[in-house]
Amino acid sequence: MRKKINNEPIQWNHIFSVKNIIQTLVGVALAVLAMRGFMIPNRFLDGGITGISILLHEMYDWNISLLSILLNIPFIYLGYRRIGKTFAIQTIIAVILLAVGLSFVHIHAITNDKLLIAIFGGLTMGAGVGLILRCGGVIDGAEVIAVFTKRKTGFSSNEIILLFNAIIFTIAATQFGLETAMYSLITFFTATRVTDYVVDGIEQHTAINIISAEHDAIKNFLVNDLGKGITVYKGERGYLPGSFEVKNETDIIVTIVTRLEVHQLQTAIKEIDPKAFVYVQSIKEAAGGILKAKPRSH
């Protein structure tokens, strides 16, 4: 029987590795810069717990450092139950560092241009959140809400986060005006995209599926020339309009490459077989085999 996640030992060597510590400190520093230098002075919001913290801070003048800790406590507990102890410890460290940074770092508004605030506030916030995610933790409990409620509600993670943030931005529109809420949406969108880029990196993996009469030559090229690992499915090709009865057995070749290699690979396959059918699929993560394995975060 598989051991429960929250009974697995805490990976202290991962949490306190030099790389992890540097990424955590840089990630928190970027988040503090985004909040103190761009968002808070101009009442711009991000989504999730960060957005709620800024909202309550501006509406009631409550201490934002204390809010960032208190609002995240329930979600840290949910993360501990659902994801694991290592995740919970990593998140506690990041949230405490964020609270300390917000308490002791005070920056005058870097710019008064609303579009620049929205874009660069989102850029720095997204980069900070992405670095924390790469360490195996979060500084915002909204992600944990999505994981925890997905099965019970039947909604996807994106739908849950979208609903959660829609409520935040609706309240912001009533309190700070529609224009501020609209600019805050730009901040949120920018932060989300940058977070995805930082987490996935420029080497985001892509699946290439190849159906070709020259499958042996393509397999040889992928494995022996490019050094790629492949998976081969047995299938049939043919069944074309006007010649439905014509079919041939074929090998369906699947390999995983980075998005920077897709064009190079498609060009090489076309040289081997101009009639090859190739389709590309984006994948969130790939590890194992001959790929460079990613460190476990929990």
DOVEXDO-98533 format. One line per 5 residues: number of its first residue (from 0); for each residue x, y, z negated of N, C-alpha, C, CB. Coordinates in steps of 0.001 Angstrom, whole numbers. Glycine has a CB too. Example, Ala and Ser with C-alpha at 12.3 -4.5 7.8 and 13.67 -1.06 7.14 Angstrom:
<nodes>
0	13190,-5690,-7800,12300,-4500,-7800,13200,-3300,-7800,11308,-4473,-9046 ~ 12850,-2250,-7080,13670,-1060,-7140,12900,30,-7870,14084,-598,-5725 .
</nodes>
This chain:
<nodes>
0	847,-1191,0,0,0,0,886,1247,0,-960,2,-1231 ~ 475,2249,812,1287,3460,909,1208,4258,-389,830,4327,2100 ~ 2360,4717,-839,2436,5507,-2058,1800,6872,-1833,3895,5658,-2520 ~ 1004,7348,-2807,365,8642,-2692,1416,9740,-2586,-560,8894,-3886 ~ 1078,10747,-1780,2034,11819,-1528,2444,12517,-2807,1452,12824,-560 .
5	1453,12819,-3698,1809,13585,-4888,2496,12753,-5953,588,14214,-5468 ~ 2755,11464,-5662,3567,10638,-6539,4987,10481,-6013,2927,9279,-6712 ~ 5259,11037,-4845,6596,10965,-4285,7519,11920,-5042,6576,11299,-2775 ~ 8800,11562,-5178,9729,12419,-5938,9947,13755,-5246,11078,11711,-6129 ~ 10227,14771,-6053,10526,16102,-5516,11898,16070,-4848,10482,17188,-6642 .
10	11980,16615,-3662,13237,16612,-2906,14056,17860,-3269,12960,16561,-1365 ~ 14694,17799,-4431,15457,18941,-4918,16615,19276,-3992,15975,18669,-6318 ~ 17223,18263,-3382,18358,18524,-2485,17916,19326,-1263,19008,17200,-2039 ~ 16671,19153,-841,16146,19956,270,15820,21374,-202,14886,19292,875 ~ 15152,21486,-1338,14727,22786,-1848,15920,23707,-2102,13922,22609,-3132 .
15	17004,23146,-2676,18145,23964,-3055,19333,23821,-2099,18575,23608,-4449 ~ 19063,23365,-882,20132,23354,120,20446,24787,531,19731,22501,1362 ~ 21685,25031,949,22108,26381,1323,21227,26928,2449,23592,26383,1753 ~ 20978,26109,3455,20155,26549,4590,18761,26936,4124,20065,25445,5657 ~ 18181,26124,3250,16822,26373,2774,16758,27656,1943,16320,25181,1947 .
20	17749,27857,1093,17777,29059,245,17894,30318,1107,18955,28989,-763 ~ 18782,30282,2096,18972,31454,2964,17688,31753,3739,20153,31223,3948 ~ 17068,30722,4301,15846,30925,5064,14727,31468,4186,15411,29625,5719 ~ 14632,30969,2961,13597,31439,2039,13809,32907,1696,13590,30592,758 ~ 15058,33280,1363,15347,34666,1008,15103,35613,2178,16786,34795,530 .
25	15530,35224,3365,15312,36071,4545,13824,36172,4860,16077,35514,5767 ~ 13124,35026,4763,11690,35026,5033,10922,35933,4087,11147,33624,4940 ~ 11233,35844,2798,10575,36699,1805,10936,38164,2039,10970,36272,374 ~ 12194,38444,2342,12626,39825,2596,11864,40431,3773,14142,39873,2870 ~ 11665,39663,4831,10917,40147,5991,9451,40398,5638,11015,39142,7144 .
30	8868,39507,4833,7476,39691,4416,7323,40946,3561,6982,38461,3640 ~ 8278,41187,2652,8242,42389,1812,8388,43642,2682,9366,42340,736 ~ 9301,43588,3652,9489,44719,4563,8203,45014,5328,10638,44435,5547 ~ 7549,43956,5814,6304,44140,6570,5225,44780,5710,5806,42801,7115 ~ 5099,44292,4477,4025,44775,3605,4318,46175,3075,3818,43812,2438 .
35	5534,46392,2589,5867,47689,1995,6188,48765,3041,7046,47529,1058 ~ 6799,48366,4148,7226,49351,5134,6201,49661,6204,8459,48885,5781 ~ 5269,48743,6443,4305,48945,7525,2844,48876,7052,4535,47909,8607 ~ 2486,47779,6382,1073,47483,6176,442,48246,5007,906,46016,5953 ~ 1002,48134,3820,386,48750,2636,267,50270,2743,1187,48400,1405 .
40	1321,50990,3172,1188,52458,3239,100,52926,4208,2511,53071,3649 ~ -265,52060,5163,-1222,52458,6193,-2539,51684,6116,-607,52270,7557 ~ -2697,50905,5035,-3913,50122,4817,-4188,49142,5949,-5095,51045,4649 ~ -3135,48597,6520,-3275,47565,7539,-3246,46207,6850,-2148,47675,8618 ~ -4079,45290,7328,-4177,43981,6701,-3614,42898,7603,-5620,43668,6346 .
45	-3181,41832,6984,-2918,40578,7668,-4086,39674,7303,-1510,39945,7262 ~ -4070,38445,7776,-5114,37514,7388,-4777,36819,6085,-5338,36492,8479 ~ -5667,35948,5631,-5412,35078,4490,-5262,35803,3169,-4196,34288,4739 ~ -4480,35185,2269,-4282,35725,924,-3565,37063,964,-3496,34742,68 ~ -2661,37229,1903,-1975,38520,2041,-2975,39627,2323,-921,38461,3162 .
50	-3910,39369,3229,-4925,40351,3558,-5819,40670,2372,-5759,39863,4708 ~ -6222,39635,1625,-7071,39850,447,-6318,40667,-600,-7531,38497,-155 ~ -5043,40368,-783,-4239,41094,-1778,-4161,42578,-1450,-2825,40505,-1859 ~ -3879,42885,-178,-3800,44296,225,-5171,44957,89,-3282,44425,1687 ~ -6221,44247,465,-7581,44777,386,-7947,45149,-1050,-8583,43756,937 .
55	-7719,44235,-1986,-8048,44490,-3390,-7145,45566,-3986,-7931,43200,-4206 ~ -5891,45568,-3553,-4958,46591,-4021,-5430,47990,-3612,-3547,46323,-3467 ~ -5878,48123,-2377,-6313,49418,-1883,-7678,49821,-2438,-6358,49402,-375 ~ -8560,48861,-2658,-9905,49172,-3136,-9932,49494,-4634,-10835,48008,-2847 ~ -9145,48751,-5422,-9236,48882,-6877,-7913,49273,-7541,-9723,47589,-7466 .
60	-6881,49480,-6731,-5560,49848,-7241,-4992,48792,-8196,-5636,51194,-7950 ~ -5307,47538,-7927,-4764,46439,-8730,-3333,46161,-8291,-5640,45156,-8596 ~ -2520,45644,-9194,-1116,45339,-8918,-1011,44250,-7852,-389,44899,-10210 ~ -392,44596,-6733,-358,43654,-5615,551,42456,-5887,101,44363,-4357 ~ 1599,42646,-6692,2480,41525,-7037,1714,40478,-7847,3711,42024,-7833 .
65	936,40974,-8821,142,40069,-9642,-934,39377,-8814,-495,40827,-10803 ~ -1549,40127,-7906,-2569,39541,-7031,-1992,38430,-6167,-3188,40616,-6144 ~ -783,38658,-5626,-180,37649,-4737,86,36345,-5463,1121,38173,-4140 ~ 339,36426,-6772,551,35211,-7559,-773,34573,-7941,1365,35521,-8817 ~ -1680,35366,-8524,-2941,34827,-9036,-3800,34218,-7929,-3723,35921,-9746 .
70	-3879,34892,-6787,-4717,34394,-5693,-4155,33129,-5056,-4876,35464,-4635 ~ -2846,32933,-5177,-2240,31747,-4576,-2247,30532,-5501,-827,32054,-4168 ~ -2462,30739,-6803,-2403,29618,-7752,-3350,28477,-7381,-2731,30109,-9151 ~ -4638,28745,-7094,-5529,27624,-6744,-5063,26850,-5517,-6932,28137,-6503 ~ -4487,27575,-4554,-4077,26934,-3314,-2757,26176,-3471,-3952,27970,-2212 .
75	-1933,26637,-4392,-728,25860,-4715,-1126,24519,-5320,194,26643,-5694 ~ -2140,24550,-6181,-2620,23308,-6784,-3217,22380,-5720,-3666,23611,-7876 ~ -4019,22957,-4825,-4582,22143,-3736,-3478,21571,-2859,-5551,22978,-2880 ~ -2446,22386,-2601,-1319,21909,-1806,-575,20785,-2492,-370,23040,-1514 ~ -440,20896,-3812,192,19828,-4586,-609,18529,-4461,319,20238,-6070 .
80	-1936,18628,-4554,-2785,17443,-4472,-2805,16850,-3072,-4194,17782,-4902 ~ -2814,17712,-2073,-3033,17254,-696,-1733,17011,71,-3869,18267,49 ~ -704,17812,-212,515,17760,597,1688,17174,-164,872,19143,1088 ~ 1897,17588,-1418,2972,16987,-2185,3659,17938,-3133,3967,16418,-1273 ~ 4482,17358,-4016,5176,18144,-5043,6227,19074,-4445,5832,17216,-6055 .
85	6966,18580,-3468,8016,19397,-2865,7418,20648,-2234,8795,18589,-1813 ~ 6301,20475,-1538,5611,21618,-944,5197,22613,-2029,4375,21149,-144 ~ 4636,22108,-3130,4168,22982,-4204,5321,23766,-4818,3458,22166,-5284 ~ 6452,23100,-5088,7608,23782,-5673,8162,24834,-4725,8701,22772,-6027 ~ 8272,24466,-3434,8785,25412,-2444,7879,26632,-2344,8918,24738,-1070 .
90	6575,26415,-2395,5616,27510,-2311,5672,28392,-3550,4206,26966,-2122 ~ 5792,27790,-4731,5905,28561,-5973,7116,29490,-5918,6011,27617,-7192 ~ 8253,28957,-5461,9477,29768,-5360,9253,30941,-4411,10673,28905,-4874 ~ 8664,30665,-3237,8453,31723,-2240,7485,32782,-2748,7929,31126,-932 ~ 6398,32355,-3392,5398,33307,-3885,5974,34173,-5004,4147,32561,-4385 .
95	6742,33576,-5911,7356,34358,-6998,8357,35359,-6437,8053,33427,-8015 ~ 9180,34926,-5480,10138,35842,-4856,9417,36988,-4149,11031,35086,-3859 ~ 8301,36677,-3491,7517,37722,-2824,6990,38728,-3845,6343,37100,-2033 ~ 6452,38214,-4963,5923,39095,-6008,7018,39984,-6592,5272,38269,-7121 ~ 8203,39417,-6820,9328,40198,-7342,9734,41277,-6336,10533,39275,-7658 .
100	9801,40885,-5073,10163,41849,-4039,9167,42992,-3942,10274,41157,-2703 ~ 7873,42683,-4019,6845,43720,-3950,6885,44637,-5171,5465,43085,-3823 ~ 7348,44099,-6312,7422,44898,-7536,8578,45883,-7523,7547,43995,-8735 ~ 9714,45456,-6975,10931,46266,-7105,11362,46973,-5830,12046,45406,-7571 ~ 10764,46608,-4704,11132,47258,-3445,10033,48249,-3069,11350,46203,-2304 .
105	10410,49500,-2918,9457,50539,-2528,10033,51269,-1317,9172,51537,-3714 ~ 9312,51194,-207,9784,51770,1050,8755,52778,1546,10036,50662,2118 ~ 9227,53930,1969,8330,54882,2612,7901,54313,3962,9014,56276,2783 ~ 6730,54691,4403,6220,54196,5690,7257,54421,6791,4883,54900,6059 ~ 7612,53368,7481,8665,53449,8493,8211,54280,9692,9074,52042,8950 .
110	6926,54202,10024,6381,54976,11138,4913,55280,10858,6541,54210,12488 ~ 4410,56330,11498,3002,56677,11378,2208,56328,12628,2859,58144,11081 ~ 2896,55791,13622,2233,55381,14858,1480,54072,14601,3268,55214,16024 ~ 166,54101,14768,-652,52942,14384,-341,51702,15212,-2120,53279,14519 ~ -75,51907,16495,225,50746,17332,1554,50119,16934,253,51143,18812 .
115	2554,50948,16657,3850,50426,16216,3720,49724,14869,4885,51559,16125 ~ 2907,50287,13987,2682,49651,12683,2078,48270,12875,1761,50520,11795 ~ 1054,48186,13730,363,46918,13962,1303,45869,14553,-833,47130,14890 ~ 2092,46288,15562,2954,45329,16259,4146,44914,15399,3449,45925,17578 ~ 4877,45909,14866,6090,45565,14129,5774,45041,12728,7005,46778,14034 .
120	4652,45469,12159,4219,44870,10904,3907,43396,11095,2995,45603,10350 ~ 3187,43086,12172,2884,41686,12467,4116,40889,12826,1892,41596,13587 ~ 5042,41513,13571,6265,40821,13982,7109,40421,12768,7089,41711,14926 ~ 7354,41367,11874,8187,41060,10711,7467,40108,9748,8576,42355,9980 ~ 6148,40286,9589,5393,39383,8718,5397,37965,9286,3944,39885,8542 .
125	5173,37849,10589,5144,36532,11223,6484,35825,11137,4732,36661,12669 ~ 7568,36588,11325,8896,35994,11222,9151,35497,9801,9974,37010,11636 ~ 8750,36291,8808,8936,35876,7416,8138,34634,7075,8548,36997,6483 ~ 6862,34617,7460,6008,33452,7194,6557,32219,7903,4552,33725,7645 ~ 7024,32396,9149,7563,31267,9911,8788,30658,9258,7907,31703,11309 .
130	9685,31490,8736,10883,30982,8061,10514,30203,6795,11832,32143,7709 ~ 9510,30690,6053,9065,29964,4861,8464,28620,5253,8038,30798,4066 ~ 7691,28609,6327,7101,27351,6800,8182,26353,7202,6162,27613,7987 ~ 9246,26845,7817,10346,25954,8208,11028,25336,6987,11377,26721,9047 ~ 10910,26009,5841,11476,25468,4604,10544,24457,3938,11782,26598,3635 .
135	9304,24379,4409,8370,23423,3838,7408,24004,2829,9117,22337,3206 ~ 7255,25335,2817,6314,25975,1908,5520,27038,2633,7043,26583,713 ~ 4717,27801,1880,3960,28910,2445,3962,30064,1445,2504,28475,2795 ~ 3630,31248,1923,3403,32368,1011,1956,32823,1112,4364,33541,1323 ~ 1143,32018,1785,-265,32356,1957,-1096,31083,1871,-505,33082,3310 .
140	-2060,31059,943,-2830,29841,693,-3863,29500,1735,-3498,29951,-593 ~ -4105,30388,2716,-5138,30121,3717,-4857,28842,4502,-5253,31297,4676 ~ -3561,28568,4770,-3214,27352,5497,-3630,26112,4718,-1716,27312,5787 ~ -3505,26171,3402,-3879,25029,2568,-5386,24834,2574,-3375,25221,1130 ~ -6140,25941,2600,-7601,25843,2683,-7990,25024,3906,-8252,27252,2744 .
145	-7367,25330,5039,-7700,24641,6284,-7435,23146,6177,-6905,25230,7446 ~ -6301,22780,5606,-5955,21364,5461,-6920,20657,4522,-4521,21213,4948 ~ -7284,21318,3429,-8085,20688,2387,-9550,20540,2784,-7983,21486,1111 ~ -10083,21507,3539,-11515,21496,3839,-11857,20907,5200,-12050,22885,3764 ~ -10863,20569,5989,-11117,20126,7361,-12031,18903,7410,-9803,19812,8058 .
150	-11732,17885,6607,-12540,16673,6635,-13941,16911,6087,-11858,15575,5847 ~ -14039,17681,5020,-15320,17857,4339,-16299,18690,5153,-15105,18504,2991 ~ -15797,19656,5913,-16692,20537,6656,-16896,20104,8099,-16162,21936,6629 ~ -15956,19360,8646,-16047,18960,10042,-15515,20004,11004,-17460,18651,10382 ~ -15130,21181,10499,-14558,22224,11353,-13056,21999,11501,-14844,23637,10769 .
155	-12520,22498,12629,-11078,22401,12830,-10365,23412,11931,-10712,22638,14320 ~ -9042,23238,11775,-8250,24157,10965,-8349,25584,11498,-6787,23709,10928 ~ -8269,25736,12808,-8344,27067,13402,-9690,27723,13145,-8085,26991,14894 ~ -10759,26939,13208,-12097,27487,12967,-12247,27951,11513,-13176,26435,13301 ~ -11706,27178,10587,-11788,27541,9168,-11014,28822,8896,-11253,26401,8284 .
160	-9775,28898,9418,-8955,30098,9223,-9606,31308,9886,-7537,29883,9787 ~ -10192,31107,11083,-10854,32201,11791,-12029,32744,10979,-11337,31729,13172 ~ -12839,31853,10400,-13973,32282,9578,-13494,33025,8333,-14830,31071,9174 ~ -12470,32483,7697,-11893,33089,6496,-11420,34513,6782,-10723,32236,5970 ~ -10718,34675,7897,-10176,35991,8235,-11238,36939,8766,-9073,35849,9254 .
165	-12271,36411,9415,-13360,37259,9905,-14038,37980,8748,-14391,36421,10686 ~ -14191,37289,7627,-14789,37902,6435,-13894,39036,5927,-15005,36840,5317 ~ -12571,38783,5888,-11623,39800,5401,-11680,41054,6275,-10180,39234,5377 ~ -11641,40873,7597,-11603,42031,8491,-12946,42758,8539,-11200,41595,9896 ~ -14031,42032,8302,-15344,42686,8223,-15412,43617,7008,-16474,41629,8148 .
170	-14911,43126,5877,-14868,43966,4671,-13946,45162,4899,-14390,43144,3443 ~ -12804,44923,5550,-11861,46017,5836,-12517,47081,6700,-10597,45478,6535 ~ -13328,46668,7656,-13998,47625,8534,-14960,48512,7754,-14747,46892,9644 ~ -15642,47923,6775,-16585,48711,5977,-15872,49642,4998,-17523,47785,5215 ~ -14688,49261,4524,-13973,50039,3515,-13036,51083,4122,-13184,49112,2625 .
175	-12323,50709,5186,-11277,51578,5729,-11604,52113,7119,-9970,50832,5777 ~ -12714,51667,7685,-13088,52115,9014,-12818,51059,10076,-12351,53380,9354 ~ -13586,51116,11139,-13478,50121,12208,-12127,50178,12906,-14586,50324,13224 ~ -11590,51378,13094,-10311,51511,13791,-9189,50797,13038,-9959,52991,13975 ~ -9125,50980,11728,-8099,50317,10927,-8254,48805,10998,-8166,50788,9469 .
180	-9503,48329,10950,-9740,46890,11046,-9296,46347,12403,-11221,46578,10813 ~ -9510,47111,13456,-9109,46672,14796,-7584,46605,14913,-9683,47623,15868 ~ -6909,47618,14368,-5445,47578,14375,-4929,46423,13507,-4867,48923,13875 ~ -5640,46144,12428,-5253,45021,11564,-5362,43696,12304,-6126,44987,10303 ~ -6338,43589,13200,-6454,42381,14024,-5234,42211,14922,-7730,42432,14878 .
185	-4709,43322,15443,-3482,43258,16244,-2325,42769,15378,-3150,44646,16861 ~ -2253,43287,14149,-1214,42841,13213,-1314,41348,12974,-1322,43596,11879 ~ -2537,40875,12713,-2760,39452,12449,-2399,38592,13658,-4218,39210,12056 ~ -2833,39017,14841,-2547,38249,16055,-1042,38183,16312,-3267,38871,17268 ~ -374,39322,16170,1081,39359,16378,1790,38448,15380,1614,40805,16247 .
190	1387,38524,14110,2002,37693,13072,1806,36214,13371,1418,38034,11695 ~ 610,35853,13821,317,34452,14120,1194,33929,15244,-1150,34284,14488 ~ 1314,34724,16324,2124,34296,17463,3601,34185,17095,1950,35266,18625 ~ 4094,35146,16350,5510,35114,15951,5771,33944,15009,5919,36444,15274 ~ 4836,33679,14096,4980,32521,13200,5105,31239,14001,3785,32425,12234 .
195	4232,31059,14996,4294,29859,15842,5640,29760,16549,3157,29870,16878 ~ 6137,30891,17030,7416,30881,17750,8565,30518,16823,7678,32245,18397 ~ 8560,31083,15614,9639,30796,14663,9605,29332,14234,9532,31713,13429 ~ 8398,28796,13995,8273,27406,13545,8641,26436,14661,6846,27127,13055 ~ 8082,26664,15866,8335,25743,16978,9690,25989,17618,7242,25870,18027 .
200	10113,27257,17639,11402,27593,18220,11365,27590,19738,12452,26633,17735 ~ 12455,28053,20301,12559,28084,21764,12640,26679,22342,13783,28895,22197 ~ 12948,25692,21472,13049,24316,21932,11771,23529,21657,14228,23634,21271 ~ 10622,24213,21740,9361,23514,21571,9283,22375,22578,8164,24481,21736 ~ 8858,21197,22119,8911,20016,22970,7681,19890,23862,9055,18774,22121 .
205	7908,19294,25021,6877,19129,26037,6956,17702,26573,7044,20175,27189 ~ 5791,17096,26783,5740,15740,27341,5584,15827,28854,4572,14916,26714 ~ 6440,15119,29576,6356,15024,31031,5873,13624,31393,7736,15334,31703 ~ 4774,13540,32124,4210,12259,32565,4405,12142,34068,2693,12138,32186 ~ 4977,11030,34517,5366,10882,35922,4784,9593,36485,6907,10891,36073 .
210	4062,9724,37586,3549,8556,38323,4118,8631,39731,1960,8518,38345 ~ 4921,7626,40087,5638,7694,41359,5920,6300,41890,6947,8473,41202 ~ 5948,6187,43219,6351,4929,43858,7834,4666,43631,6043,4961,45370 ~ 8593,5707,43366,10028,5588,43123,10313,5564,41624,10790,6747,43793 ~ 9522,4825,40884,9649,4872,39425,10990,4353,38922,8542,4077,38792 .
215	11554,3356,39600,12855,2841,39144,13951,3890,39287,13237,1581,39933 ~ 13942,4630,40401,14945,5679,40613,14775,6808,39602,14849,6234,42043 ~ 13530,7132,39290,13273,8209,38323,13688,7784,36927,11788,8607,38333 ~ 13404,6536,36563,13829,6030,35248,15351,6070,35129,13313,4583,35024 ~ 16040,5652,36184,17504,5667,36172,18029,7090,36010,18060,5040,37462 .
220	17402,8042,36718,17830,9439,36638,17625,9999,35229,17062,10292,37661 ~ 16462,9747,34651,16156,10303,33331,17082,9744,32252,14704,10016,32965 ~ 17292,8426,32282,18062,7790,31213,19560,7938,31422,17704,6320,31115 ~ 20046,7620,32616,21490,7567,32841,22106,8912,33232,21789,6561,33908 ~ 21332,9761,33921,21874,11059,34329,21601,12155,33296,21288,11466,35671 .
225	20379,12174,32774,20018,13223,31822,20157,12799,30366,18612,13665,32073 ~ 20267,11491,30123,20397,11021,28748,19109,11144,27949,21485,11781,28055 ~ 17954,11070,28623,16670,11184,27950,16123,9811,27566,15672,11919,28840 ~ 15364,9773,26490,14626,8578,26158,13313,8570,26924,14381,8487,24644 ~ 12825,7406,27299,11573,7320,28042,10685,6234,27441,11842,7035,29538 .
230	9404,6376,27702,8424,5333,27402,7731,4985,28706,7389,5795,26304 ~ 7495,3703,28947,6916,3269,30220,5618,2518,29958,7912,2378,31009 ~ 4547,2977,30605,3262,2290,30560,3031,1605,31899,2102,3279,30231 ~ 2417,447,31856,2066,-249,33090,698,238,33554,2069,-1796,32886 ~ 626,618,34834,-638,1130,35344,-802,838,36814,-742,2613,35102 .
235	-1785,1496,37413,-2055,1361,38839,-2192,2751,39444,-3338,514,39092 ~ -1673,2897,40647,-1864,4141,41380,-2622,3820,42663,-496,4839,41688 ~ -3250,4839,43213,-4091,4653,44396,-5474,5221,44143,-4185,3163,44778 ~ -6496,4476,44534,-7892,4865,44320,-8181,6264,44871,-8229,4813,42828 ~ -7656,6541,46066,-7856,7857,46648,-9167,7903,47437,-6671,8227,47552 .
240	-9763,9097,47581,-10978,9200,48403,-10708,8726,49830,-11501,10654,48419 ~ -11572,7871,50345,-11397,7335,51689,-10589,6048,51722,-10736,8356,52554 ~ -9852,5754,50648,-9091,4494,50585,-9132,3969,49152,-7604,4699,51061 ~ -10329,3913,48609,-10507,3549,47216,-9973,2152,46923,-11969,3635,46842 ~ -10043,1246,47900,-9634,-139,47657,-8118,-298,47590,-10190,-1039,48740 .
245	-7385,698,48073,-5924,603,48106,-5369,969,46736,-5325,1528,49209 ~ -4606,46,46167,-4008,304,44859,-2694,-455,44753,-4972,-102,43710 ~ -1818,34,43913,-518,-596,43691,-158,-496,42221,577,60,44567 ~ 494,-1540,41718,985,-1466,40347,2142,-478,40273,1426,-2861,39840 ~ 2205,232,39169,3266,1234,39017,3621,1399,37549,2833,2591,39619 .
250	4775,1960,37316,5173,2312,35959,4848,3789,35729,6697,2024,35722 ~ 4160,4089,34637,3879,5465,34263,4945,5870,33248,2418,5630,33679 ~ 5768,6828,33613,6931,7213,32811,6603,8451,31981,8162,7479,33718 ~ 6927,8386,30696,6730,9528,29805,8060,9846,29142,5622,9238,28736 ~ 8435,11110,29171,9642,11549,28481,9368,12886,27790,10836,11672,29473 .
255	10136,13187,26760,9970,14419,25994,11168,15322,26256,9818,14122,24470 ~ 10893,16562,26657,11947,17529,26932,11589,18840,26243,12141,17734,28469 ~ 12544,19768,26197,12224,21108,25716,11615,21886,26874,13493,21835,25146 ~ 10911,22970,26551,10243,23731,27604,11240,24394,28537,9331,24780,26998 ~ 12488,24558,28090,13505,25130,28963,13949,24148,30043,14704,25572,28145 .
260	13681,22858,29819,14127,21827,30763,13049,21407,31745,14603,20620,30011 ~ 11821,21903,31564,10697,21436,32380,10929,21707,33861,9401,22105,31928 ~ 11289,22933,34216,11467,23277,35633,12589,22467,36261,11758,24772,35788 ~ 13693,22319,35534,14827,21543,36038,14402,20108,36342,15984,21551,35019 ~ 13629,19524,35431,13202,18139,35598,12218,17999,36754,12573,17620,34308 .
265	11270,18932,36873,10303,18865,37970,10988,18965,39327,9267,19976,37830 ~ 11995,19830,39424,12734,19980,40681,13470,18696,41041,13728,21145,40583 ~ 14103,18075,40025,14847,16837,40283,13917,15704,40696,15643,16428,39044 ~ 12755,15601,40068,11794,14542,40413,11291,14726,41836,10604,14537,39426 ~ 11037,15978,42219,10558,16256,43574,11602,15859,44620,10205,17744,43720 .
270	12875,15971,44294,13930,15549,45225,13940,14036,45382,15306,16037,44743 ~ 13657,13323,44298,13627,11856,44362,12377,11371,45087,13684,11250,42946 ~ 11229,11966,44748,9961,11570,45370,9067,12807,45499,9246,10448,44533 ~ 9008,13397,46694,8182,14596,46884,6702,14360,46610,8349,15109,48287 ~ 6256,13090,46656,4839,12787,46455,4527,12382,45005,4412,11672,47404 .
275	5514,12460,44127,5294,12059,42734,4233,12942,42090,6609,12133,41931 ~ 3391,12307,41261,2381,13037,40501,2944,13280,39097,1014,12245,40447 ~ 3089,14555,38750,3692,14926,37473,2724,15842,36727,5078,15624,37682 ~ 2461,15522,35477,1681,16464,34665,2363,16666,33315,223,15952,34468 ~ 2187,17881,32808,2920,18347,31634,1941,18569,30492,3708,19649,31945 .
280	2331,18147,29280,1505,18337,28093,2338,19005,27008,927,16984,27592 ~ 1795,20057,26414,2459,20671,25263,2183,19824,24029,1977,22142,25048 ~ 3187,19658,23183,3020,18910,21948,3517,19754,20792,3768,17558,22006 ~ 2890,19585,19632,3226,20414,18482,4584,20069,17893,2166,20277,17424 ~ 4915,18775,17834,6177,18379,17219,6558,16999,17695,6082,18413,15686 .
285	7839,16760,17833,8356,15444,18175,9607,15189,17356,8651,15330,19696 ~ 9725,13994,16834,10911,13646,16040,11157,12154,16175,10733,14046,14535 ~ 12390,11749,15883,12732,10337,15973,13317,10001,17331,11511,9477,15704 ~ 13563,8705,17552,14171,8284,18804,15527,8935,18975,13267,8621,19986 ~ 15781,9471,20170,17053,10156,20400,16884,11664,20278,17617,9797,21783 .
290	15671,12113,19882,15487,13537,19615,16188,13894,18328,13991,13906,19540 ~ 16518,15167,18180,17094,15658,16931,15999,15675,15880,17726,17078,17109 ~ 16175,14883,14837,15127,14763,13832,15018,16040,13021,15396,13572,12912 ~ 13764,16413,12699,13538,17565,11826,13503,17117,10382,12231,18289,12195 ~ 14031,17915,9457,14008,17526,8059,12594,17464,7530,14828,18482,7231 .
295	12330,16491,6673,11012,16387,6071,10785,17532,5114,10847,15053,5353 ~ 9561,18097,5162,9233,19200,4272,8451,18710,3061,8436,20265,5018 ~ 7997,17473,3089,7288,16950,1933,7327,15436,1953,5838,17455,1903 .
</nodes>
